[in-house]
Amino acid sequence: LLYTIKFEVQMNHDAQKAAVDKDVYMETELGEDPLPQTLTHKPDTAPTFDIIEALEGAGFGCGTLFYMSGCFLVNALAGSVLIILSLIGPTVRCEWDLSPFQLSCLNLSTYAAQTLTSLFTSPLGDRFGRRPLMLITASGLLVFGGLSAAATEYWEFVLLRTLLGLATGLGLAHVYVFPGEVVPKKHRGLAVTGTCVAYGVGILLTSFMAYLTMGIMGASWRCLVIVSVAFFSPCVLILLFTRESPRYHFYNGRVSEAEITVKSIYKMNRKDDKGLKLARNSNDTNAFFNEEPESFSLPYFVKILRASDNVSNTIALIVAGITSHFNYFFYSYSVPRILKEGYCIDDKIASSANSSCSYDRDLLSNVSVVNVAEPLGLVITLILLDRFGRKRVFTVVGSFGVLVLGSLYFNLCEYRYLQVSLLFMVYPVVASSALAPYLLMTEYMPTIIRATMGSIGLASASLGSLTALFIADYVLLVGARYAIGIIHGVTVVFTISIMVLKRETMDTDLS
């Protein structure tokens, strides 16, 4: 707020000086002698940049980290709240005497709601900005996630999980879009994939919380829900002090607002902005820049998509989003069940394991060990993405996943340590694959429709997620080997969808 007040006052002062200079020069052209005391300052000589040059000059520092931190925490909270059913599922099933279909409906209600809001509210981010929707999502995750711990009946829990899904779908796509719009292109991969890593961090921390609360302390599942939500609650406070994306303002004709935000980033990065001014570059051929953008409509959206030559890429990325998130959520949900005693045998229904109302301490410990692989693998992928390129790295990740999943399929029941080791190796593959639609949608699409395409990407990802979680219980009842076989086949489709992309996007400017 203080930054905003300071820069608005400065901008008003600069505008007054420019007006005085204009009057003085007009009088000079008319042959009149200007009053000497009128021109008491030098004409404005501040450098003028377009938004790309300005953000490149700002570099990467405390300011960019602050703008990324809110997105990081929101995504970590989403990972914690949305994946927690895989940890509390047996307890909830026994408390309310649920059938496998009723337990699947808990997941279905959450992700169906997320998919619907992702589709129908996608233009809002390109119309009203990224920040308001991210703030609504963060607040909804905290409120509905926390209230779900107080549910006393099954229908109450389903209702709260549905509302949670609605809030998530509204702004979660913008959590991935926003960081890529405030950092230099050299660090864009770090910003977007770093935000994606937060989802795995949320899952990992929630697994440790489950081990401490339910495994060691013997607390109820309600305690785990409350602790996990409270841990990530500072995200709302950070978003309240975060300004809108400068790139969004600039490409929607609000140059002065973009200028204020860029100057605040310079200040927090401890760099001298030298009184910079933002203006459209005279050589800018960006066809999507418009001082007064058209209202969103389907023909307008299709026109821009065709002009950007991204139709085939969009189809490939939607397929990548569905397949990668099917694998990610199917696998994340299944890990505790695969490790649970009895689920390793193909021809056994494992009724004793299925009737258990909780996970023991050793199993929760193994789940935590396996979940460590996700952020570890994502960090390695993050480094490789900025060194070797997006398309090449995701293709290698998918191919490696095909090999590891094939090995896991044939060695699933050999030894517990081998089983845990192979599961540990699979997690980075499915987690890294889930980065692809968010990072590539951000880099392939122009700013004017980036949030819309990000939301469509999230909707396709949610479609894969809800399908995976709905069928997971039924597949695991048949046998864990069948679950691994399904993930293997879907990974093949994901790898092909990445291979057919037309171009590499590393180190390219965002239009």
MARSE-777660 format. One line per field, with one value per residue (C-alpha): residue in three letters; x, y negated, z negated. Coordinates in steps of 0.2 Angstrom, whole numbers. Each point is the difference from the previous one (the first is absolute). Layout:
code <- [Ala	...]
u <- [X	...]
v <- [Y	...]
w <- [Z	...]
//
This chain:
code <- [Leu	Leu	Tyr	Thr	Ile	Lys	Phe	Glu	Val	Gln	Met	Asn	His	Asp	Ala	Gln	Lys	Ala	Ala	Val	Asp	Lys	Asp	Val	Tyr	Met	Glu	Thr	Glu	Leu	Gly	Glu	Asp	Pro	Leu	Pro	Gln	Thr	Leu	Thr	His	Lys	Pro	Asp	Thr	Ala	Pro	Thr	Phe	Asp	Ile	Ile	Glu	Ala	Leu	Glu	Gly	Ala	Gly	Phe	Gly	Cys	Gly	Thr	Leu	Phe	Tyr	Met	Ser	Gly	Cys	Phe	Leu	Val	Asn	Ala	Leu	Ala	Gly	Ser	Val	Leu	Ile	Ile	Leu	Ser	Leu	Ile	Gly	Pro	Thr	Val	Arg	Cys	Glu	Trp	Asp	Leu	Ser	Pro	Phe	Gln	Leu	Ser	Cys	Leu	Asn	Leu	Ser	Thr	Tyr	Ala	Ala	Gln	Thr	Leu	Thr	Ser	Leu	Phe	Thr	Ser	Pro	Leu	Gly	Asp	Arg	Phe	Gly	Arg	Arg	Pro	Leu	Met	Leu	Ile	Thr	Ala	Ser	Gly	Leu	Leu	Val	Phe	Gly	Gly	Leu	Ser	Ala	Ala	Ala	Thr	Glu	Tyr	Trp	Glu	Phe	Val	Leu	Leu	Arg	Thr	Leu	Leu	Gly	Leu	Ala	Thr	Gly	Leu	Gly	Leu	Ala	His	Val	Tyr	Val	Phe	Pro	Gly	Glu	Val	Val	Pro	Lys	Lys	His	Arg	Gly	Leu	Ala	Val	Thr	Gly	Thr	Cys	Val	Ala	Tyr	Gly	Val	Gly	Ile	Leu	Leu	Thr	Ser	Phe	Met	Ala	Tyr	Leu	Thr	Met	Gly	Ile	Met	Gly	Ala	Ser	Trp	Arg	Cys	Leu	Val	Ile	Val	Ser	Val	Ala	Phe	Phe	Ser	Pro	Cys	Val	Leu	Ile	Leu	Leu	Phe	Thr	Arg	Glu	Ser	Pro	Arg	Tyr	His	Phe	Tyr	Asn	Gly	Arg	Val	Ser	Glu	Ala	Glu	Ile	Thr	Val	Lys	Ser	Ile	Tyr	Lys	Met	Asn	Arg	Lys	Asp	Asp	Lys	Gly	Leu	Lys	Leu	Ala	Arg	Asn	Ser	Asn	Asp	Thr	Asn	Ala	Phe	Phe	Asn	Glu	Glu	Pro	Glu	Ser	Phe	Ser	Leu	Pro	Tyr	Phe	Val	Lys	Ile	Leu	Arg	Ala	Ser	Asp	Asn	Val	Ser	Asn	Thr	Ile	Ala	Leu	Ile	Val	Ala	Gly	Ile	Thr	Ser	His	Phe	Asn	Tyr	Phe	Phe	Tyr	Ser	Tyr	Ser	Val	Pro	Arg	Ile	Leu	Lys	Glu	Gly	Tyr	Cys	Ile	Asp	Asp	Lys	Ile	Ala	Ser	Ser	Ala	Asn	Ser	Ser	Cys	Ser	Tyr	Asp	Arg	Asp	Leu	Leu	Ser	Asn	Val	Ser	Val	Val	Asn	Val	Ala	Glu	Pro	Leu	Gly	Leu	Val	Ile	Thr	Leu	Ile	Leu	Leu	Asp	Arg	Phe	Gly	Arg	Lys	Arg	Val	Phe	Thr	Val	Val	Gly	Ser	Phe	Gly	Val	Leu	Val	Leu	Gly	Ser	Leu	Tyr	Phe	Asn	Leu	Cys	Glu	Tyr	Arg	Tyr	Leu	Gln	Val	Ser	Leu	Leu	Phe	Met	Val	Tyr	Pro	Val	Val	Ala	Ser	Ser	Ala	Leu	Ala	Pro	Tyr	Leu	Leu	Met	Thr	Glu	Tyr	Met	Pro	Thr	Ile	Ile	Arg	Ala	Thr	Met	Gly	Ser	Ile	Gly	Leu	Ala	Ser	Ala	Ser	Leu	Gly	Ser	Leu	Thr	Ala	Leu	Phe	Ile	Ala	Asp	Tyr	Val	Leu	Leu	Val	Gly	Ala	Arg	Tyr	Ala	Ile	Gly	Ile	Ile	His	Gly	Val	Thr	Val	Val	Phe	Thr	Ile	Ser	Ile	Met	Val	Leu	Lys	Arg	Glu	Thr	Met	Asp	Thr	Asp	Leu	Ser]
u <- [0	14	9	-17	-2	18	0	-17	6	15	-9	-12	15	8	-16	-1	18	-3	-15	10	14	-13	-7	18	4	-16	3	18	-7	-12	14	-5	13	-3	2	17	-7	-13	14	7	5	7	-11	-4	14	-5	3	-15	-2	-13	-5	12	15	-5	-3	17	8	-8	9	-4	1	-11	-14	-2	1	-13	-12	3	-2	-18	-3	12	-10	-17	6	7	-17	-9	11	-2	-19	-4	11	-4	-14	13	6	-16	-11	0	-4	-14	-7	-1	-7	-15	-1	3	0	14	-12	-4	19	3	-14	10	14	-12	-9	16	7	-16	-3	18	-2	-16	6	16	-10	-13	10	16	-3	-1	19	2	-13	2	18	9	1	-19	-3	16	-6	-18	8	12	-15	-11	13	3	-19	-7	15	0	-19	1	8	-16	-12	-10	-9	5	-10	7	18	-5	-8	16	11	-11	2	18	2	-10	12	15	-6	-3	18	12	5	6	11	11	-3	5	18	5	-7	11	17	14	-1	16	-8	-18	3	5	-15	-13	7	5	-18	-5	12	-10	-14	12	7	-18	-3	17	-3	-18	7	12	-14	-10	14	2	-18	-9	16	9	-13	-15	-10	-16	-1	-8	15	11	-12	1	19	3	-12	7	18	-2	-12	13	-3	-16	10	14	-13	-8	16	4	-3	-8	11	9	0	-19	-3	12	-8	-17	4	2	18	1	-6	14	12	-4	2	17	7	-5	9	15	0	-2	14	11	2	-1	-14	7	-18	-4	-15	-10	-6	-4	16	-2	7	-12	-9	-11	-17	-9	5	-15	-3	-19	-1	-15	-12	3	-10	2	4	12	9	1	7	14	4	1	10	13	1	-3	-15	9	11	-15	-8	17	1	-18	4	16	-10	-13	13	13	-13	-9	17	4	-16	-2	17	0	-17	6	17	-7	-11	14	11	-14	1	-10	-1	16	-8	-9	-12	-6	-13	9	-16	9	10	-15	-9	13	-5	18	17	14	15	12	-11	-2	19	3	-13	10	16	-8	-7	17	4	-12	8	17	-4	-9	16	11	-13	0	18	0	-14	10	15	-6	-18	-18	-4	16	-1	-18	2	15	-10	-15	12	9	-17	-5	15	-1	-19	3	13	-12	-14	11	9	-15	-1	18	7	-6	16	0	-19	3	16	-10	-15	13	7	-18	-5	12	-6	-19	3	12	-12	-14	11	-1	-18	3	17	-3	-17	8	14	-10	-15	-1	-3	-18	-6	13	-11	-15	12	7	-17	-4	16	-6	-17	8	11	-14	-9	14	1	-18	0	15	-7	-17	7	15	-10	-7	17	9	-13	5	18	14	9	-15	2	18	-5	-12	12	13	-12	-5	18	3	-14	7	17	-7	-10	16	10	-12	1	7	13	11	-5	15	7	-14	-8	-18	-12]
v <- [0	-12	4	-4	-16	-6	5	-8	-16	0	4	-15	-11	6	-3	-18	-3	7	-11	-16	5	2	-18	-7	8	-5	-18	1	6	-15	-12	-5	-2	13	-6	5	6	11	13	4	18	11	8	18	12	16	15	8	19	13	12	14	-11	-7	17	6	-15	3	17	13	-5	-3	-8	14	13	-9	0	19	4	-3	12	13	0	1	15	9	-3	7	15	3	-2	9	15	3	12	13	-1	-1	11	16	-9	-10	16	8	-15	-2	19	-6	12	-2	-9	-13	-2	-3	-13	-11	-1	-2	-14	-10	2	-1	-17	-5	4	-9	-16	1	0	-12	-13	1	-17	-9	1	-9	-12	-5	5	15	-6	-2	18	7	-9	8	17	-2	-6	15	13	-7	-2	16	11	-5	2	17	6	-5	11	12	9	6	-12	-15	6	2	-17	-8	9	-6	-18	3	6	-15	-12	10	-1	-18	-6	15	-2	-18	6	8	-15	-14	4	2	-18	-9	8	-2	13	8	5	3	19	-1	-11	11	17	-7	-4	18	7	-8	13	14	-9	-2	19	4	-11	7	17	-4	-9	17	10	-12	-3	17	11	-5	-11	11	-15	0	-4	-17	-5	3	-10	-15	0	2	-15	-11	3	-8	-14	-14	1	-11	-14	0	-1	-15	-10	7	-11	6	7	-15	10	2	-19	-4	11	-6	-18	-5	-6	-11	14	11	-13	-2	19	1	-14	9	15	-10	-7	16	7	-14	-7	-17	-2	-17	-7	12	-2	14	-2	12	3	-8	16	11	11	8	1	3	-16	-12	-16	5	19	8	8	19	11	17	-7	-13	14	12	-15	-3	19	2	-16	7	16	11	10	17	-5	-3	17	8	-9	4	19	-3	-8	14	14	-7	-5	17	8	-12	1	18	4	-12	7	18	0	2	14	9	0	6	18	12	-12	7	16	0	14	-5	-13	-3	-2	-1	-15	-8	1	-8	-17	-8	1	6	-10	10	-2	-19	-1	9	-12	-15	8	2	-17	-8	6	-13	-16	7	6	-17	-10	11	-2	-19	-1	11	-10	-17	9	12	-7	5	12	10	2	5	12	8	0	9	13	3	3	13	10	-2	4	16	5	-3	10	15	-2	-7	14	6	-9	-14	-10	2	-5	-16	-4	2	-10	-13	-1	-1	-15	-13	6	-3	-16	-7	5	-10	-16	1	-8	-14	-5	2	-8	-15	-1	5	-12	-19	-11	-5	18	8	1	7	14	3	3	11	10	1	6	14	4	1	11	12	-2	4	15	7	-2	7	16	2	9	13	3	2	13	11	-2	-13	8	-6	-17	-1	7	-14	-14	8	-1	-18	-5	6	-11	-15	2	1	-16	-9	6	-7	-18	-11	-11	-3	-14	-2	-18	-7	-16	0	-9]
w <- [0	-4	16	9	-8	3	18	4	-8	10	16	-3	-2	16	9	-6	5	18	2	-5	12	14	-3	0	16	8	-5	7	17	1	-2	-18	-14	-13	-18	-6	-17	9	5	-17	4	14	12	-4	6	-9	11	8	1	5	-13	6	-1	-17	-8	7	-8	-17	-1	-13	-18	-16	10	12	-14	-10	15	2	-18	-1	15	-7	-17	9	10	-15	-9	15	0	-18	0	16	-4	-18	4	5	-18	-10	12	-10	-16	8	9	-17	-10	12	7	18	15	13	11	-14	-3	18	1	-13	13	14	-7	-3	17	9	-8	4	18	2	-7	9	17	-4	-9	11	8	-16	-3	17	-3	-18	-4	-8	-18	-5	5	-9	-16	2	2	-15	-11	6	-3	-18	-4	8	-4	-18	-2	7	-16	-9	11	-10	14	18	9	-9	4	19	0	-7	11	15	-5	-2	17	7	-9	7	18	-1	-2	-1	19	-3	-14	14	12	-12	-4	19	3	-13	2	14	14	-7	-16	6	0	-18	-5	8	-4	-18	-2	6	-13	-13	3	-4	-15	-7	3	-9	-15	-2	0	-14	-9	2	-7	-15	-4	5	-1	-16	-9	4	4	11	19	-5	-9	16	10	-11	-3	19	5	-14	5	17	-5	2	19	-1	-9	13	14	-8	2	17	15	17	13	9	17	-2	-2	14	13	-5	2	-18	2	-15	-12	8	-3	-18	-3	10	-11	-16	7	3	-17	-9	11	-6	18	6	12	6	2	14	10	9	17	15	10	17	8	-10	12	-14	8	-16	-8	-1	-10	-1	1	8	-12	-2	12	8	18	-8	-9	15	11	-12	-2	19	2	-13	10	-15	4	2	-15	-10	4	-5	-16	-5	3	-10	-14	-1	0	-11	-14	2	-4	-14	-10	4	-7	-14	-6	2	-8	-18	7	10	-16	-11	-4	12	14	8	6	16	-3	-17	-5	-16	-10	-17	6	8	-17	-10	-6	-1	7	-13	-4	11	15	-3	-2	17	8	-6	7	17	0	-3	18	8	-5	2	18	4	-5	11	14	-3	2	16	8	0	7	13	5	-4	14	-1	-19	-1	14	-10	-16	8	8	-16	-8	12	-4	-19	0	10	-12	-15	9	0	-17	-10	-12	-2	-15	-10	2	19	0	-10	11	16	-7	-5	18	8	-10	8	17	-3	-10	14	13	-8	2	19	3	-12	6	19	0	-8	13	15	-2	2	-16	6	-1	-11	-16	11	7	-17	-7	15	-4	-19	6	10	-14	-12	12	0	-19	-4	12	-9	-17	4	7	-12	-14	12	9	-16	-6	15	-3	-1	16	10	-6	5	17	3	-6	12	15	-4	-1	18	6	-10	8	18	-4	-5	15	13	-7	14	-8	-16	-11	-11	0	11	-4	-6	13]
//
